[in-house]
């Protein structure tokens, strides 16, 4: 009886402790409290363009900068190396000079830095070499960051576990730390195409070293990890080094969820609130419009087989997004277009998205800087 009474007492205590822990906030699992900790900022909002938005126009790097200037933007990001006509130092200096003549500040970037990822370009050399090459590019063009990423949602379902991909990338980061830290340039890892949820990316930044590694927060990609973009923004806010802005429309169907990337300001995932919260927390951030309007992406979450590779996603994460989706109407798939027509529409998408961002800024009572 004594043993049984002690066991019941311990069980009750354990249950009470578990209940308290479940109710208590966790620094790793909960979003950063940007709404209460950061008062609204009166600082002007820095609007830029990720030149991926006009990727199919057949333009040179100078043409792309001229487009940014026509849009009266003061910031532009070469998010991948192929947008430079050449990576030779003498050409990059000309790009910098042209940007300076237009009053545009530059950011630079590259693709995957994870050697085990399905998106890693082995033909360009080791991940360390590629990163250090882009460090030199950043120095020449005056970028404070090198944008990069691990991979895509495909890396969640490879024979190598996603944790192993993360370990692979962390090893690369450790081997270039000294050079980046000494240069004062941040490696800025994107939550990219369904690879990282915010919680895991935040942990990676903390493990790698937040003084020299930061986040490229992409507002379109959380939906591809079944995550609310606002929750992701709040979680990552302390570590964000630059921003990619893209809007999404999400709705529920008989199999689960469907996501379509749409023109900025035309989605249903609270982009105005994302801009408001991030700007309040980090008035120095550059908000680069990365406009990609593509077909419907289904996420059949009601199918048990879907969840292989998505074991890190909690019911709470899913239901934050689902609560918005179940109130929304579906959108038709965008039509397939010939290359020339697709390029024309792509340019319109970018123009409308930049205007949509400016409207949000004005509606928030803020000014563009």
GUGU-961418 format. One record per residue: residue number from 1; x, y, z of N, C-alpha, C in turn; residue in one letter. Coordinates in steps of 0.2 Angstrom, whole numbers. Atoms other than C-alpha are relative to their C-alpha. Layout:
BEGIN
> NUM,X,Y,Z,X,Y,Z,X,Y,Z,a;
...
This chain:
BEGIN
> 1,4,-6,0,0,0,0,4,6,0,x;
> 2,-4,-6,0,14,12,4,3,1,-7,x;
> 3,-3,0,6,23,8,-12,-5,3,-6,x;
> 4,5,-2,5,6,10,-22,-1,8,1,x;
> 5,1,-7,-1,3,27,-13,5,4,-3,x;
> 6,-6,-4,2,20,33,-17,0,0,-8,x;
> 7,0,0,7,18,28,-35,-5,5,-3,x;
> 8,6,-5,2,1,37,-37,2,7,1,x;
> 9,-2,-6,-1,9,52,-29,5,3,-5,x;
> 10,-5,-2,5,24,52,-41,-4,1,-7,x;
> 11,3,-1,7,12,50,-56,-4,6,0,x;
> 12,4,-6,0,1,64,-50,5,6,-1,x;
> 13,-5,-5,0,17,75,-48,3,0,-8,x;
> 14,-2,1,7,23,69,-66,-5,4,-4,x;
> 15,5,-3,5,7,74,-74,-1,7,1,x;
> 16,1,-7,-2,6,91,-65,6,3,-4,x;
> 17,-6,-3,3,24,94,-71,-1,0,-8,x;
> 18,1,0,7,20,89,-89,-5,5,-2,x;
> 19,5,-5,2,5,100,-89,3,7,0,x;
> 20,-3,-7,-1,15,115,-83,5,1,-6,x;
> 21,-5,-1,5,28,112,-96,-3,1,-7,x;
> 22,4,-1,6,15,110,-110,-2,7,0,x;
> 23,3,-7,0,8,127,-105,5,5,0,x;
> 24,-5,-5,-1,24,136,-102,3,1,-7,x;
> 25,-3,-2,7,33,145,-117,7,-3,0,x;
> 26,-7,2,1,49,137,-124,3,4,-4,x;
> 27,-3,-5,4,62,148,-131,2,-3,-6,x;
> 28,-2,3,7,66,135,-145,-6,-1,-4,x;
> 29,6,3,4,48,130,-149,-5,6,-1,x;
> 30,5,-5,1,39,147,-148,3,5,-4,x;
> 31,-2,-6,4,39,162,-160,3,5,5,x;
> 32,-2,-6,-4,49,177,-154,-6,5,1,x;
> 33,5,-5,-1,38,190,-146,1,7,-3,x;
> 34,-1,-6,3,40,203,-159,-5,5,1,x;
> 35,5,-4,-1,23,210,-156,0,5,6,x;
> 36,-1,-4,-6,26,216,-138,7,3,1,x;
> 37,-7,-2,-2,45,217,-137,2,6,-5,x;
> 38,-2,-5,4,46,229,-152,-6,4,-2,x;
> 39,6,-4,2,35,244,-154,1,2,-7,x;
> 40,0,-2,7,30,250,-171,6,5,-2,x;
> 41,-6,-5,2,45,259,-180,-2,5,-5,x;
> 42,1,-5,5,44,275,-189,5,0,-5,x;
> 43,-5,0,5,59,271,-199,-2,-2,-7,x;
> 44,2,2,7,57,270,-218,1,-7,-1,x;
> 45,0,7,2,54,253,-225,5,0,-6,x;
> 46,-4,1,6,68,247,-237,-3,-5,-4,x;
> 47,3,5,5,60,239,-252,6,-1,-6,x;
> 48,-4,2,6,71,230,-265,-3,-5,-4,x;
> 49,2,5,4,70,217,-278,5,-6,0,x;
> 50,-4,6,2,77,199,-279,-1,-1,-7,x;
> 51,0,0,7,82,199,-297,-3,-7,-3,x;
> 52,3,6,2,75,181,-298,-7,1,-3,x;
> 53,7,-2,2,58,190,-301,0,1,-7,x;
> 54,0,-1,8,64,194,-319,5,-5,-3,x;
> 55,-5,4,2,74,179,-322,-1,-3,-7,x;
> 56,1,3,7,67,174,-339,-1,6,-5,x;
> 57,1,-6,5,68,192,-347,6,0,-5,x;
> 58,-6,0,5,85,188,-356,4,6,1,x;
> 59,-4,-6,-2,93,203,-347,7,-2,2,x;
> 60,-7,0,-3,111,206,-343,-1,2,7,x;
> 61,0,-2,-7,115,210,-325,-1,8,0,x;
> 62,1,-7,0,116,229,-330,-8,1,-2,x;
> 63,7,-1,2,98,227,-338,-4,-1,6,x;
> 64,4,1,-6,92,220,-322,0,6,5,x;
> 65,-1,-5,-4,99,234,-312,-4,6,-3,x;
> 66,4,-5,3,91,246,-324,-8,-1,1,x;
> 67,7,1,-2,74,238,-321,-1,2,7,x;
> 68,1,-2,-7,76,241,-302,0,7,0,x;
> 69,0,-7,0,80,259,-306,-6,3,-3,x;
> 70,7,-2,3,64,261,-317,-5,-1,5,x;
> 71,4,1,-5,55,254,-302,1,5,6,x;
> 72,-2,-5,-5,63,268,-291,2,-4,6,x;
> 73,-2,3,-5,70,255,-280,8,1,2,x;
> 74,-6,-2,-2,86,258,-270,4,-7,3,x;
> 75,-3,6,-2,90,239,-266,-1,-5,-5,x;
> 76,1,6,4,93,224,-277,4,-6,2,x;
> 77,-4,6,-2,99,206,-274,1,-4,-6,x;
> 78,-2,5,5,108,195,-286,0,-7,4,x;
> 79,1,5,-5,101,180,-276,4,-7,-3,x;
> 80,-3,6,2,110,167,-287,6,2,-5,x;
> 81,-6,-2,4,127,168,-297,-1,1,-7,x;
> 82,1,0,7,120,165,-314,-3,7,-3,x;
> 83,3,-6,2,112,182,-314,6,5,-2,x;
> 84,-6,-4,2,130,190,-316,2,-3,-7,x;
> 85,-2,2,7,135,190,-334,7,-3,1,x;
> 86,-7,3,-1,153,186,-327,1,1,7,x;
> 87,-2,-1,-7,160,183,-310,8,2,0,x;
> 88,-7,-3,0,177,190,-315,0,6,4,x;
> 89,0,-6,-4,182,203,-303,-1,7,-3,x;
> 90,1,-7,4,184,217,-316,-7,1,-2,x;
> 91,7,-1,2,166,213,-322,-4,2,6,x;
> 92,4,-1,-6,159,213,-304,1,8,2,x;
> 93,-1,-7,-2,167,230,-301,-4,5,-5,x;
> 94,4,-4,4,158,237,-316,-7,0,2,x;
> 95,7,1,-3,142,230,-309,-1,4,6,x;
> 96,1,-5,-6,145,239,-293,0,7,-2,x;
> 97,0,-7,2,149,255,-302,-6,2,-3,x;
> 98,7,-2,3,133,254,-312,-5,1,5,x;
> 99,5,-1,-6,123,251,-296,1,6,4,x;
> 100,-2,-6,-4,132,265,-287,-3,6,-4,x;
> 101,3,-5,4,127,276,-302,-7,1,0,x;
> 102,7,0,0,109,272,-300,-3,1,7,x;
> 103,2,-1,-7,109,274,-281,-3,-6,3,x;
> 104,3,7,-3,106,255,-278,6,-3,4,x;
> 105,-4,4,-4,114,245,-265,-1,-7,-1,x;
> 106,1,7,2,117,227,-268,1,-5,5,x;
> 107,-1,6,-4,116,210,-260,1,-6,-5,x;
> 108,-2,5,4,123,194,-267,-2,-7,3,x;
> 109,2,7,-2,119,175,-266,2,-5,-5,x;
> 110,-2,6,3,121,158,-272,-5,-6,1,x;
> 111,5,5,-1,112,141,-272,3,-4,6,x;
> 112,-1,4,-6,115,126,-261,7,0,3,x;
> 113,-6,0,-4,129,125,-248,1,-7,3,x;
> 114,0,6,-3,125,107,-243,2,-5,-5,x;
> 115,-3,5,5,136,94,-252,-4,-6,-1,x;
> 116,4,6,1,123,80,-249,-7,1,-2,x;
> 117,7,-2,2,108,90,-255,-1,-2,-7,x;
> 118,2,2,7,99,85,-271,1,7,-5,x;
> 119,-1,-7,3,102,104,-276,7,2,-1,x;
> 120,-7,-3,0,121,105,-274,3,-1,-6,x;
> 121,-4,0,6,131,109,-289,7,-2,1,x;
> 122,-7,3,-1,146,97,-288,5,3,-5,x;
> 123,-5,-2,6,153,104,-305,3,7,2,x;
> 124,-2,-7,-2,156,121,-296,6,0,5,x;
> 125,-5,1,-6,168,114,-283,-3,-2,6,x;
> 126,2,2,-7,167,110,-265,-5,6,2,x;
> 127,4,-6,-3,154,120,-255,4,5,3,x;
> 128,-5,-5,-3,168,128,-245,3,5,-6,x;
> 129,-2,-4,6,175,134,-262,-5,5,-2,x;
> 130,5,-5,3,159,141,-268,-2,5,5,x;
> 131,2,-5,-5,155,150,-252,6,5,0,x;
> 132,-5,-5,0,172,158,-252,1,4,-6,x;
> 133,0,-4,6,171,163,-270,-5,5,1,x;
> 134,5,-5,0,155,172,-266,1,5,6,x;
> 135,-3,-5,-5,163,180,-251,4,5,-3,x;
> 136,-4,-5,4,175,188,-263,-5,4,-4,x;
> 137,5,-4,4,160,193,-274,-4,5,5,x;
> 138,4,-5,-4,151,201,-259,5,6,2,x;
> 139,-5,-6,-1,167,211,-255,0,5,-5,x;
> 140,0,-5,5,167,218,-272,-6,4,-1,x;
> 141,6,-3,1,149,222,-274,-3,4,6,x;
> 142,2,-4,-6,147,229,-256,-5,-4,3,x;
> 143,6,4,-3,135,215,-250,2,-2,7,x;
> 144,-1,2,-7,134,212,-231,-2,-7,1,x;
> 145,2,7,-1,127,195,-234,2,-4,-6,x;
> 146,0,5,5,129,179,-245,-6,-4,1,x;
> 147,6,4,-1,112,172,-247,1,-7,-3,x;
> 148,-1,7,2,111,153,-249,-5,-4,3,x;
> 149,5,4,-3,101,138,-244,3,-7,0,x;
> 150,-2,7,0,102,119,-240,-2,-3,-6,x;
> 151,3,3,6,90,112,-253,-7,1,-1,x;
> 152,7,-1,1,72,109,-256,-4,-6,4,x;
> 153,4,5,-3,58,98,-250,2,-7,-2,x;
> 154,-3,7,2,66,83,-260,4,-2,5,x;
> 155,-5,2,-5,79,83,-246,-3,-3,6,x;
> 156,3,4,-5,66,77,-234,-1,-7,-1,x;
> 157,2,7,2,63,61,-243,6,-4,-3,x;
> 158,-6,3,3,81,56,-248,2,-6,5,x;
> 159,-3,5,-4,90,40,-242,3,3,6,x;
> 160,-3,-4,-6,100,52,-231,-5,4,3,x;
> 161,5,-3,-4,90,59,-217,1,8,-1,x;
> 162,0,-7,1,86,78,-217,5,2,6,x;
> 163,-5,-1,-5,96,78,-200,7,-1,-3,x;
> 164,-6,1,3,111,71,-210,2,6,-4,x;
> 165,-1,-6,5,109,85,-223,2,6,4,x;
> 166,-2,-6,-4,110,98,-209,7,-1,3,x;
> 167,-6,1,-3,125,90,-201,5,2,-6,x;
> 168,-5,-1,6,134,91,-219,1,7,-1,x;
> 169,-1,-7,1,130,109,-220,3,4,6,x;
> 170,-3,-3,-5,135,113,-203,8,-1,0,x;
> 171,-7,2,0,152,105,-206,3,5,-5,x;
> 172,-2,-5,4,154,117,-221,1,7,3,x;
> 173,0,-7,-3,150,132,-211,6,1,5,x;
> 174,-5,0,-5,162,127,-198,7,2,-3,x;
> 175,-6,-1,4,176,127,-211,1,7,-4,x;
> 176,-1,-6,3,173,144,-218,-1,6,5,x;
> 177,2,-5,-6,169,153,-201,5,6,0,x;
> 178,-5,-5,-2,185,162,-199,0,6,-6,x;
> 179,0,-5,6,185,170,-217,-6,5,0,x;
> 180,6,-4,0,167,176,-216,0,5,6,x;
> 181,0,-4,-6,169,182,-198,5,6,0,x;
> 182,-5,-5,1,185,192,-202,-3,5,-5,x;
> 183,3,-5,5,176,200,-217,-6,4,2,x;
> 184,6,-3,-2,161,205,-208,-6,-1,-4,x;
> 185,5,2,4,150,196,-220,-4,-6,2,x;
> 186,4,5,-3,135,185,-215,-2,-5,-5,x;
> 187,3,6,3,131,168,-222,-8,1,1,x;
> 188,7,-1,-2,112,170,-224,-4,-5,-3,x;
> 189,3,6,2,103,154,-225,-8,1,-1,x;
> 190,7,-1,1,86,154,-233,-4,-7,2,x;
> 191,5,6,0,71,143,-228,-3,-1,-7,x;
> 192,1,0,7,70,137,-245,-4,-6,-3,x;
> 193,4,5,4,57,127,-256,-2,-6,4,x;
> 194,2,6,-4,51,116,-242,5,-4,4,x;
> 195,-5,3,-4,67,112,-233,-1,1,7,x;
> 196,0,-2,-7,68,121,-216,-7,3,2,x;
> 197,4,-4,-4,54,125,-204,4,5,4,x;
> 198,-4,-5,-4,58,140,-194,3,-2,6,x;
> 199,-3,2,-6,61,131,-178,7,-3,-1,x;
> 200,-6,4,2,74,120,-186,6,5,-2,x;
> 201,-5,-5,3,83,134,-195,2,4,5,x;
> 202,-2,-4,-6,83,144,-179,6,-3,4,x;
> 203,-4,4,-3,92,130,-171,7,0,-3,x;
> 204,-6,0,4,105,129,-185,4,6,1,x;
> 205,-4,-6,0,109,147,-184,3,1,7,x;
> 206,-3,0,-7,112,146,-165,6,-5,1,x;
> 207,-6,4,-1,123,131,-167,6,2,-4,x;
> 208,-5,-2,4,133,138,-181,3,6,2,x;
> 209,-3,-6,-3,135,155,-173,-4,6,-3,x;
> 210,4,-5,2,123,169,-174,3,7,-2,x;
> 211,-3,-7,1,136,183,-175,2,0,-7,x;
> 212,-2,-1,7,141,178,-193,-4,-5,-4,x;
> 213,4,4,4,127,166,-199,-7,3,2,x;
> 214,7,-2,0,109,173,-202,-5,-3,-4,x;
> 215,5,3,4,93,170,-211,-2,4,-5,x;
> 216,4,-3,5,86,174,-227,-7,-2,1,x;
> 217,7,2,-1,67,174,-222,-4,1,-7,x;
> 218,4,0,6,57,169,-237,-7,-1,2,x;
> 219,7,1,-2,38,172,-234,-4,-4,-4,x;
> 220,3,5,4,33,161,-248,1,-7,2,x;
> 221,-2,7,-1,41,145,-242,-2,-3,6,x;
> 222,3,4,-5,34,142,-225,-6,-4,-1,x;
> 223,5,4,2,18,136,-233,2,-7,-3,x;
> 224,-2,7,2,28,122,-241,3,-4,5,x;
> 225,-2,4,-6,33,116,-224,-6,0,5,x;
> 226,6,1,-4,15,117,-218,0,5,6,x;
> 227,-1,-4,-5,19,132,-208,-3,7,-1,x;
> 228,2,-7,1,11,149,-205,5,5,-1,x;
> 229,-6,-5,1,22,163,-213,1,5,6,x;
> 230,0,-5,-6,18,175,-198,4,-4,6,x;
> 231,-3,3,-6,23,162,-185,8,-1,-2,x;
> 232,-7,1,2,39,158,-195,4,7,0,x;
> 233,-3,-7,-1,43,177,-196,2,2,7,x;
> 234,-1,-2,-7,41,179,-178,6,-4,3,x;
> 235,-5,4,-3,52,164,-174,7,2,-2,x;
> 236,-6,-1,3,66,169,-185,2,8,1,x;
> 237,-1,-7,0,65,188,-183,7,2,3,x;
> 238,-7,-3,-3,81,190,-171,6,-2,-5,x;
> 239,-6,2,4,92,181,-184,-1,2,-8,x;
> 240,1,-2,7,85,188,-201,5,5,-2,x;
> 241,-5,-5,3,98,196,-211,-2,3,-6,x;
> 242,3,-3,6,88,199,-227,-7,-3,-1,x;
> 243,7,2,1,70,196,-233,-1,-1,-8,x;
> 244,4,1,7,62,188,-249,-7,0,2,x;
> 245,7,0,-1,44,193,-250,-4,-3,-6,x;
> 246,4,3,5,32,182,-259,-7,-2,4,x;
> 247,7,1,-3,13,180,-256,-3,-7,-2,x;
> 248,3,6,1,3,164,-255,-8,0,1,x;
> 249,7,1,-1,-15,159,-257,-1,-8,2,x;
> 250,0,7,-2,-19,143,-247,-7,-2,1,x;
> 251,7,2,-1,-35,133,-247,0,-8,2,x;
> 252,1,7,-2,-42,116,-241,-3,-4,-6,x;
> 253,4,4,4,-48,102,-252,-1,-7,3,x;
> 254,2,6,-3,-53,84,-250,6,-4,2,x;
> 255,-6,3,-2,-35,78,-248,4,3,5,x;
> 256,-4,-3,-4,-28,91,-238,1,8,-1,x;
> 257,-2,-7,1,-20,108,-242,2,1,-7,x;
> 258,-3,-2,7,-16,117,-259,3,7,1,x;
> 259,-3,-7,-1,-4,132,-260,1,2,-7,x;
> 260,-2,-4,7,-2,144,-275,3,6,2,x;
> 261,-4,-7,-1,11,158,-275,-4,5,-4,x;
> 262,4,-5,4,2,174,-281,4,6,1,x;
> 263,-3,-7,0,6,192,-284,0,3,8,x;
> 264,0,-3,-7,11,201,-268,-6,4,2,x;
> 265,6,-4,-2,-4,208,-258,-6,-3,-2,x;
> 266,6,3,2,-16,196,-266,-1,-7,3,x;
> 267,1,6,-3,-14,181,-255,-4,0,6,x;
> 268,4,0,-6,-23,176,-239,4,-2,7,x;
> 269,-4,3,-5,-8,172,-227,3,6,4,x;
> 270,-2,-5,-5,-7,189,-218,7,4,-2,x;
> 271,-7,-3,2,8,197,-228,0,7,3,x;
> 272,-1,-7,-3,4,215,-221,2,-1,7,x;
> 273,-2,1,-7,6,208,-203,7,-2,0,x;
> 274,-7,2,0,22,199,-208,5,6,-1,x;
> 275,-4,-6,1,29,216,-215,0,4,6,x;
> 276,0,-4,-6,23,225,-200,4,-3,6,x;
> 277,-4,3,-6,30,213,-187,8,0,-1,x;
> 278,-7,0,2,47,211,-196,3,7,1,x;
> 279,-3,-7,0,49,230,-198,0,2,7,x;
> 280,-1,-2,-7,45,233,-180,5,-3,4,x;
> 281,-5,4,-4,57,220,-174,7,2,-3,x;
> 282,-7,-1,3,71,224,-187,-1,6,-5,x;
> 283,1,-6,5,69,242,-195,5,0,-6,x;
> 284,-6,0,5,86,239,-204,-1,-5,-6,x;
> 285,0,6,5,80,224,-215,-2,3,-7,x;
> 286,2,-1,7,78,225,-234,-5,-5,-2,x;
> 287,5,4,2,62,218,-240,0,-1,-8,x;
> 288,-1,1,7,66,211,-257,-6,-4,-3,x;
> 289,6,4,3,51,206,-268,3,-5,-5,x;
> 290,-2,5,4,54,189,-275,-6,-3,-3,x;
> 291,7,2,2,39,186,-286,1,-6,-4,x;
> 292,0,7,4,36,168,-292,-7,-2,0,x;
> 293,7,2,1,18,165,-298,0,-7,-4,x;
> 294,0,7,4,17,146,-302,-6,-4,2,x;
> 295,6,4,-1,4,132,-302,-1,-2,7,x;
> 296,2,3,-6,-5,124,-288,5,-5,3,x;
> 297,-4,5,-3,5,114,-276,-4,-4,6,x;
> 298,4,4,-4,-5,100,-267,4,-3,6,x;
> 299,-3,3,-6,0,94,-249,-6,-5,3,x;
> 300,5,5,-2,-11,78,-246,1,-2,7,x;
> 301,-1,1,-7,-10,79,-227,-4,-5,3,x;
> 302,4,5,-3,-24,67,-225,2,-7,-2,x;
> 303,-3,7,2,-14,53,-233,6,-1,5,x;
> 304,-5,2,-5,-4,44,-220,7,0,-3,x;
> 305,-6,0,4,10,41,-233,3,6,-1,x;
> 306,-3,-6,2,13,59,-236,5,2,6,x;
> 307,-3,-2,-6,20,61,-218,7,-2,0,x;
> 308,-7,2,0,36,52,-222,5,6,-2,x;
> 309,-4,-5,1,49,65,-221,-2,7,3,x;
> 310,3,-6,-3,38,78,-212,-1,-2,7,x;
> 311,1,2,-7,39,70,-195,1,6,5,x;
> 312,-2,-5,-4,46,86,-188,-6,6,1,x;
> 313,5,-5,0,30,96,-191,-6,-2,5,x;
> 314,5,2,-6,18,97,-176,-7,2,-3,x;
> 315,7,-1,1,-1,97,-176,-1,8,0,x;
> 316,1,-7,-1,0,115,-170,2,4,-6,x;
> 317,-2,-4,6,10,121,-185,-5,-1,-5,x;
> 318,5,2,6,-2,112,-197,-6,4,1,x;
> 319,7,-3,-1,-18,119,-189,0,7,0,x;
> 320,0,-7,1,-12,137,-189,-1,2,-7,x;
> 321,1,-1,7,-11,136,-208,-7,-3,-2,x;
> 322,6,3,2,-26,125,-210,-6,4,2,x;
> 323,6,-4,-2,-37,137,-200,-1,6,-5,x;
> 324,1,-5,5,-34,150,-214,-2,-4,-6,x;
> 325,1,3,6,-35,137,-228,-8,-2,0,x;
> 326,7,3,0,-52,130,-223,-5,6,-1,x;
> 327,5,-6,1,-60,148,-225,1,3,-7,x;
> 328,-2,-3,6,-53,151,-242,-3,-4,-6,x;
> 329,2,3,6,-59,147,-260,6,-2,-4,x;
> 330,-6,2,4,-48,138,-272,1,4,-6,x;
> 331,-2,-4,6,-39,146,-286,1,-5,-6,x;
> 332,-1,4,6,-38,139,-304,8,0,-1,x;
> 333,-7,0,2,-21,133,-310,2,5,-5,x;
> 334,-2,-5,5,-12,147,-320,1,-4,-7,x;
> 335,0,4,7,-13,142,-339,8,0,-2,x;
> 336,-7,0,2,3,136,-347,0,5,-6,x;
> 337,-1,-5,5,10,149,-358,7,-1,-4,x;
> 338,-6,0,4,23,150,-372,5,4,3,x;
> 339,-5,-4,-4,40,157,-367,-1,7,0,x;
> 340,0,-7,1,38,174,-374,-6,3,4,x;
> 341,5,-2,-4,21,176,-366,1,-1,7,x;
> 342,-2,1,-7,27,169,-350,4,5,3,x;
> 343,-5,-5,-2,41,181,-349,-4,7,1,x;
> 344,4,-6,0,28,195,-352,-4,0,7,x;
> 345,4,1,-6,17,189,-338,4,1,6,x;
> 346,-5,0,-6,32,187,-326,2,7,1,x;
> 347,-2,-7,-2,37,205,-328,-6,4,3,x;
> 348,6,-3,-3,19,210,-325,-1,-2,7,x;
> 349,0,3,-7,19,199,-309,4,4,4,x;
> 350,-5,-4,-4,34,208,-303,-2,7,1,x;
> 351,2,-6,0,28,225,-307,-6,1,5,x;
> 352,6,0,-4,11,222,-298,2,-2,7,x;
> 353,-2,2,-7,20,214,-283,4,6,3,x;
> 354,-3,-6,-3,31,229,-280,-5,5,2,x;
> 355,5,-5,-2,16,240,-281,-4,-2,6,x;
> 356,4,3,-6,7,228,-269,3,2,6,x;
> 357,-4,-1,-6,21,230,-257,0,7,2,x;
> 358,0,-7,-2,21,249,-258,-7,2,3,x;
> 359,7,-1,-2,2,249,-255,0,-2,8,x;
> 360,0,3,-7,4,238,-239,4,5,5,x;
> 361,-4,-5,-4,18,250,-233,-4,6,2,x;
> 362,4,-6,-1,7,265,-236,-6,-1,5,x;
> 363,5,2,-5,-8,256,-227,2,0,7,x;
> 364,-3,1,-7,3,253,-212,2,7,3,x;
> 365,-2,-7,-2,6,272,-211,8,1,0,x;
> 366,-7,0,0,24,269,-215,3,3,-7,x;
> 367,-3,-3,6,36,277,-228,5,-5,-3,x;
> 368,-6,4,4,48,269,-241,6,4,1,x;
> 369,-6,-3,0,66,272,-239,5,-3,-5,x;
